Amino acid sequence: MSATPLPFMILSDDSAVTPKQWLVPDWFGAGDVAVLVGAPGAGKSTLAASLAAAVADGRPWFGRPVESGAVLWLALERAGDSARNLKVATTADGASRVAIVDHSVNLASRSDADRVVDAARRLSEQSGHRVRLIVLDNLSLAASGADENAASAMTPLMANAGRIAAASGATVVLIHHARRNGGVRGSNAIEGRADSVVSVSGDAKKIARVVKANAACVGQAIEFVIVPVTFGRGGHALVAKPIDEMRGAARAMKARALIEELATDGRVNRRLVLRVGRERGVFTEASDSEQLRQALVLLKAQGVLDYDANEIVLSNPNGPTPPSTRGGGEFWTNSMGVEKSKSRSKTTPIGPDWTFGPQNINPSPVPSVPVVDAVPDGDPRSLFVEVGAPSGAPYTKREPVILDMNGHDRMPGKDDSDAAKWAAIVNRVRSNYEQ
């Protein structure tokens, strides 16, 4: 009996080569299996929730286009936290396209893999949208006690993840823990069978980086912070926010203060703002025009001003309040907050009732903490603050932190060892803003 002929395709036939389809270009391929790996508390699940929300809402993810659709989230742990984080991250319309499975799943079982495919099919029918993303949180629990270090156990598990991706056409993201020294924990079969691997690391400021990609270059990275937010009646959740976005908001505040300072009768030449802004470090020389444009777009959306190619016109031509000197630092105040002081070691107001500065304001045994950047984080009770301690100071934190209205560090996974220092700083300078 002759063997069945092995089929092949001729490359000159256009149908033999099809373009790669992506959920997020160069990050997550459509119908691929990706592993999102990091240490406990690194922000893997929160980052995955931001991806899920972007897919469900049909909006960019960290500035990158996404293929919109429904999302199936398999919450094998902390389903309540996952539901809250997803609810807060998505719009009301997008939430109708997100479903959470709060039930054990054995990914090593072919029958359980088929059940996941069936759940995706039913979600697609109910939502009216194709399921584009399936998240499994996490792989260790989905292994149902199997030895992660054994290729004989992990190979069929990863094969079933591939079957789910192939049958549904969705991107399957497996959230997994990293080894202590980095890399994917467990058997090499996990990374070997994955189409892409994204590593999440960092403390307060976090970085997600593509470390393996079968159909793209590795090394693409995004920076983000995890921000606590409130909703409903006392509900709390976490969201991942791009650092560039928050720094852009900070730059817009500085640009507004500069425009108000330079304006005459509420009008100022755009080139003048660009030149002075470059001299003062509001805009960097390499991309100053684009940074000003982005700031103007944001300020126009807020109703602060209008502009054209040559001129900027303030909606409120009254301008800023007169400059003041507190603690040796000169600054301008306005309704949004204020520009960074000319010296980072001087007082830097950043919003109503919020000022951070050196010890020469009501001196206390708290070290000086110059603010590098500070913008509201979306929760009016919190601020995103990036700080850097002066040389020799006992306080040496150099990464972003989230402070609540009592000055406590609200970053997840942090203890309160520095809370007293921050509380003292806040209490020392609160109410100075409009004095």
PyMOL commands that set and color helices and strands:
alter all, ss='L'
color gray80, all
select helices_A, chain A and resi 14-16+44-57+79-89+92-95+110-127+139-142+151-168+188-193+243-262+270-279+285-301+419-429
alter helices_A, ss='H'
color red, helices_A
select strands_A, chain A and resi 22-24+28-29+33-38+70-75+98-101+131-137+171-177+196-202+206-213+221-231+235-242+267-269+305-307+311-314+324-326+329-331+333-334+337-338+348-351+354-356+371-376+383-387+400-403
alter strands_A, ss='S'
color yellow, strands_A
deselect
rebuild
show_as cartoon
